[in-house]
């Protein structure tokens, strides 16, 4: 490990956090709160239990249960019982929930696209090369 490694890692971490924070500014246009949008993003990977969602979102199961009830009432998610173990309840997004998440992603990408397109061509090429490295790094985490 070189003296440069922690600095580079710190810069990547900081840039990723700041990028996402700035892109989240468009999230209110989706019509749902940040916690609901976050749950929908987790459900993008498929149905999850309330316990799984609570662990992923780092909240207590009762908090997640309340959030899921709100999201059900808004038509964003629905529950199904597991066929093999009727005690297990799966949470899935509805078409409306998927649409909200898709809209949020479109808004974020449009904001980012505007900024990327404004970069000089050399910077865009450098960014593309850096992203290839970053994507490989993410795969190893």
N, C-alpha and C positions, 0 to 999 in steps of 0.2 A: 504494500500500500504506500502510495506516495503522499506527500503533503498536499498535493493538488486534489486527491480523491475526495476528502471530506468537503472541500469547497465546491467541487463540481456537483457532488451529490446534494449538497445544501441548495445550490442554485437551481437544480432540476426540481427539487421538492418545492421550493419557494415559487418558481415559475408556474408549476402545475396548480398549486393552490390558488395563486393570484389569478390565473387564467380562468379557472372554474368559478371563482367568486365573481369576477367581472361578467362572465357570460350568464351567470344566474340572474343578473339584473332584468333579463327579459322574462324570467319565470312567472311573475305575476300575470302576464298576458295569457297564461294557460287557464286561469280561473281556479286553480287549486293551490293549496298552501304548500310550502316547501316539504313538509313531512309527507304529505300525500304523494307529491311528485317523486320523492325518494323511494317510497314503497313501490310505486308503479315501476320505477327503474329496476328494482330488485325482481319484480314479477316478470320482467322482460325475459328472464332466464327460465321461466316456467312456474307452475304452481308451487307454493311454499306453505308451510304451516305457520300459525301465529308465532310459535316458539322460534322457528327459523327466522322469521321476519324480525322478531324482537332482538334476537342475537345479532343479526346482520346490521340492524339500525341502532344497536346499542341502547335499547330501552327495555324496560320491564314488560313482561307479557300483558299485565293489565292495561298498560299504556297503549300497547299495540292493539289489544282487543278494542279499546275505545276508538282508536284511529280507524280500524277496519270497519267498525259499525258506522262511523261517519262516511267512510268511503262507499259502503254498501248503500246507504241512504242516498248518496249522490249518484249512484249507478256506475261507479268506477270499478268495483270488484264484486265478486260473488263467491259463495262458499259451496264446496261439495264434500261429501263424506267419502272416505277411502273405502273402496269395495272390499278390501281384505281385512281392514281393521276399522270398524264403524266409529271408534272413538276418535280417529284422526280426521281432522277437517283441513281441507286444502283451500287456500285462497288463490283465486285467479283474477286476472283483469277482465273486464268486459270490453266489448268493442269501443265503448266510450272512453274507458280507461286507457286503452291502447292509443286511441286518437289523441288524448290529452298528452301522453308521453311523446307521441310522434310530433305533435305541434311544438312542444317544448324543445325538442331536439332541432326541429327546423328553425326555430327562432334563434337558438344558440349558434347553429351553424351559419345562418345568414349573417349574424353579427360578425362572426369570425371570418367568414368568406370576404366580407367587405374589407376587413383589415388586411388579410393576406393578399388580396388582389391589389391593394394599394402599395405593397412592398415592391422595391425594385426587383427586376428579374434575378439578379445575382442572389439577393436575399431569399427569394422563393426557392431557388435551387439549393441553397445552403440549408434552408428549413426542411426541404424534402429529404435531403441526405441525413440530417439530424434525426428526423422522425423514423427513418429506417432503423437507426441505432436504438432509439427510444423504444420502438415496438419490440425489438429483440430483447431489450432489457426487461420490459414488462412481462414478456413470456417467461423469463427466468425467475420472476418473483413469486 
